[in-house]
Amino acid sequence: MTSLVEAATKPLGRVLILAGSDSGGGAGIQADIKAVTMLGGFAATAITAITVQNTLGVHGVHPLPLDVIEAQARAVLDDIGADALKTGMLGSVEVVETVAGLIDYAGGVPAVVDPVMIAKGGSPLLAEAAVEAVRRLMVPRAALLTPNAPEAEALTGIAVLDLDGQRRAGEALLAMGARAVLMKGGHVPGETVTDLLLTADGETVLESERVQTRHTHGTGCTLASACAAGIAKGLPLTTAVAEAWAYVAEAIRRAPGLGQGHGPLDHGWPLR
């Protein structure tokens, strides 16, 4: 039985998520909360925008005022606290600047930065002018950066067409200040999907057979939040990423088939 002293010193798995809301429940804050909860963490949120969204696409984006975003985050940090931060849809230069300031305000809490740029259906979720702000302000603050191939290309200018491209882009992002980079391979052609975790100490390859499905909405949000949950619980980075990766892979395989477009994952599969 865990003693009260041990319980008091054990990481609590508190994750503060700074991201947009997805009304369809497959991505964004909704996916983040589900993933963190299923992996044993406690999710708190600072919502950056409300999106009108379903499996067919993003039909509207309504940014929240900057002072509201900041107030949400400070209210959580000043009371509940956080063991990890996770950022998702930021949308504009001003929101990127606000969230970067909040990462600093959290005082060394590790941040998992998912540089969300485009929704699964193709709708832009980050203004083009904000890409440079993400490169300048978010990448150096990332304990773990989780770009897909198009996002990595936008941030580095390096083509990501194969594993070598993933490696070169990931190394460039490390050189830009990220402490670790999880280069996602879902957009890279091939019968297998390879994700590559790069740190200053080396690399870890995570590989699985590609699942032919249209139900992959929210995979990036889910993976980043699952990683944040493991980091918040005090797991070593490679263990946190491996557990998150396995959780998402099974969630894709068990996708419930909802909606007429890019459907959501089964975030709750461990309960079934």
C-alpha positions in Angstrom: 0.0 0.0 0.0 1.3 3.5 -0.9 2.1 5.6 2.2 0.8 9.1 2.5 4.4 10.5 2.1 4.9 8.5 -1.1 1.5 9.6 -2.4 2.4 13.2 -1.7 5.7 13.0 -3.6 4.5 10.9 -6.5 3.8 12.9 -9.8 0.1 13.4 -10.0 -0.2 13.3 -13.8 -1.7 16.8 -14.0 -1.8 18.0 -17.6 -2.8 21.5 -18.6 -4.0 21.5 -22.2 -3.9 24.8 -24.2 -5.8 24.1 -27.4 -9.0 24.5 -29.5 -12.3 22.8 -28.9 -13.7 20.4 -31.5 -17.5 20.2 -31.3 -17.4 16.8 -33.1 -15.4 15.3 -30.2 -12.7 13.6 -32.3 -9.9 16.1 -32.0 -8.8 19.1 -30.0 -9.6 19.6 -26.3 -12.1 16.8 -26.4 -9.6 14.2 -27.7 -7.0 15.6 -25.3 -9.1 15.1 -22.2 -10.1 11.6 -23.2 -6.5 10.5 -23.9 -5.1 12.0 -20.7 -7.9 10.5 -18.7 -7.6 7.0 -20.2 -3.8 7.0 -19.5 -4.3 7.8 -15.9 -3.7 11.5 -15.8 -5.8 14.5 -14.8 -6.7 16.9 -17.6 -7.3 20.6 -17.1 -7.8 23.1 -20.0 -7.3 26.6 -21.3 -9.4 26.7 -24.5 -7.9 28.9 -27.3 -10.7 28.7 -29.8 -14.2 27.2 -30.4 -14.4 25.4 -33.7 -17.6 24.4 -35.5 -16.5 20.9 -36.6 -17.6 17.4 -37.4 -16.1 14.5 -39.4 -16.8 16.4 -42.7 -14.6 19.3 -41.8 -14.2 22.6 -39.9 -17.1 24.9 -40.6 -16.1 27.8 -38.4 -13.4 29.0 -36.1 -14.1 31.4 -33.2 -10.9 32.5 -31.3 -11.2 33.3 -27.7 -9.9 36.7 -26.4 -6.3 36.6 -25.3 -7.0 37.7 -21.8 -9.5 34.8 -21.4 -7.0 32.2 -22.6 -4.4 33.6 -20.2 -6.9 33.8 -17.3 -7.9 30.1 -17.8 -4.3 28.9 -17.7 -3.3 31.0 -14.7 -6.4 30.0 -12.8 -5.3 26.3 -13.2 -1.6 26.8 -12.6 -2.2 29.0 -9.5 -4.5 26.4 -7.8 -4.3 22.9 -9.3 -0.8 23.1 -10.8 0.5 21.0 -13.6 3.1 18.3 -14.2 3.0 18.8 -17.9 1.6 21.2 -20.5 0.2 20.3 -23.9 -0.4 22.8 -26.7 -2.5 22.2 -29.7 -4.4 24.6 -32.0 -3.1 28.2 -31.4 -4.3 29.9 -34.6 -2.6 33.3 -34.6 0.7 35.0 -33.8 -1.0 36.7 -30.8 -2.1 33.3 -29.3 1.3 31.8 -29.9 2.9 34.7 -28.0 0.3 34.4 -25.2 0.8 30.6 -24.9 4.6 30.9 -25.0 4.3 33.4 -22.1 2.2 30.9 -20.2 4.8 28.1 -20.7 7.3 30.5 -19.1 4.8 31.3 -16.3 4.5 27.6 -15.5 8.1 27.7 -14.4 9.8 24.7 -15.9 6.8 22.4 -16.4 7.6 20.3 -19.5 5.6 21.2 -22.5 4.5 18.9 -25.3 4.0 21.1 -28.3 1.8 19.8 -31.1 2.4 22.4 -33.9 -1.2 22.1 -35.3 -1.4 23.7 -38.7 -4.1 22.0 -40.8 -7.2 20.0 -39.9 -7.6 16.4 -41.1 -10.1 17.6 -43.7 -7.7 20.3 -45.0 -8.9 23.4 -43.2 -6.1 25.7 -42.0 -5.8 26.0 -38.2 -2.8 28.2 -38.1 -2.3 31.5 -39.9 0.6 31.5 -42.3 2.1 34.5 -40.4 2.1 32.4 -37.2 4.4 29.7 -38.5 7.4 31.8 -37.9 6.1 32.6 -34.3 5.8 28.8 -33.7 9.3 28.3 -35.0 10.7 31.1 -32.9 8.7 30.8 -29.7 7.2 27.3 -29.4 9.9 25.0 -30.7 12.6 26.2 -28.2 10.1 25.8 -25.4 9.2 22.2 -26.3 10.2 19.3 -24.1 8.7 17.2 -26.8 7.7 18.5 -30.3 5.3 16.3 -32.3 5.1 17.4 -35.9 3.7 15.4 -38.8 5.5 15.6 -42.1 3.8 18.7 -43.6 4.3 20.6 -40.2 8.0 19.6 -40.1 8.5 20.8 -43.6 6.8 24.1 -42.9 9.0 24.6 -39.8 12.3 23.5 -41.3 12.0 23.8 -45.1 13.2 20.2 -45.4 11.2 17.8 -47.5 9.9 14.9 -45.5 9.2 12.1 -48.0 10.9 9.1 -46.3 12.6 8.1 -43.0 15.7 10.0 -44.0 13.7 13.1 -44.4 12.0 12.6 -41.1 15.5 12.2 -39.5 16.9 15.3 -41.1 13.9 17.4 -40.2 13.9 16.1 -36.7 17.6 16.9 -36.3 17.0 20.4 -37.6 14.2 20.9 -35.0 16.5 19.7 -32.2 19.0 22.3 -33.4 16.3 24.9 -33.2 15.9 24.2 -29.5 13.4 21.4 -29.0 14.7 19.0 -26.4 13.0 16.0 -28.1 11.1 15.6 -31.4 8.6 12.9 -32.3 8.5 12.9 -36.1 5.2 11.4 -37.1 5.1 9.3 -40.3 1.5 9.0 -41.1 1.8 11.3 -44.2 4.9 9.5 -45.5 4.0 7.0 -48.2 4.4 3.3 -47.6 2.8 0.1 -46.3 4.2 0.8 -42.8 4.0 3.9 -40.7 7.2 4.9 -38.9 7.4 7.4 -36.1 10.8 8.6 -35.1 11.7 9.9 -31.6 14.9 11.9 -31.6 16.7 13.3 -28.6 20.3 14.5 -28.0 21.0 10.9 -26.9 19.9 9.2 -30.1 16.7 7.9 -31.7 13.9 5.4 -31.2 12.0 3.9 -34.1 8.3 3.1 -33.7 6.8 1.2 -36.6 3.6 -0.6 -37.5 1.6 -1.8 -40.5 -0.5 1.0 -42.0 -4.2 0.6 -41.2 -6.3 1.5 -44.3 -9.1 3.6 -42.7 -10.7 7.0 -43.0 -11.2 7.1 -39.3 -8.0 9.0 -38.2 -9.5 12.3 -37.0 -7.6 13.6 -34.0 -4.7 11.2 -34.1 -2.1 14.0 -33.6 -4.0 15.6 -30.7 -4.5 12.2 -29.1 -0.9 11.2 -29.5 0.5 14.4 -28.1 -1.8 14.4 -25.1 -1.1 10.7 -24.4 2.6 11.6 -24.4 1.9 14.5 -22.0 0.0 12.1 -19.7 3.0 9.8 -19.4 5.5 12.7 -18.9 3.2 14.1 -16.2 3.2 10.8 -14.4 7.0 10.8 -14.3 7.7 8.2 -16.9 10.9 8.3 -18.8 10.4 10.0 -22.2 10.9 6.9 -24.3 8.5 5.0 -22.1 5.9 7.7 -22.2 6.1 8.0 -26.0 6.0 4.2 -26.5 2.9 3.8 -24.3 1.2 6.7 -26.0 2.0 5.3 -29.4 0.6 1.9 -28.6 -2.5 3.5 -27.1 -3.2 5.5 -30.3 -2.4 2.6 -32.6 -5.1 0.5 -30.9 -7.5 3.4 -30.8 -7.2 3.7 -34.6 -7.7 -0.1 -35.1 -10.9 0.1 -32.9 -12.3 3.3 -34.4 -16.1 3.1 -34.0 -16.9 4.2 -37.6 -18.8 7.4 -36.7 -19.6 10.1 -39.2 -19.5 10.5 -43.0 -16.0 11.8 -43.3 -12.8 11.5 -41.2 -14.1 9.7 -38.2 -12.8 9.7 -34.6 -10.7 7.1 -32.8 -11.9 4.9 -30.0 -10.3 6.7 -27.1 -12.1 4.6 -24.6 -10.9 1.2 -25.9 -9.1 0.2 -22.7 -12.5 0.1 -20.9 -13.9 -2.4 -23.4 
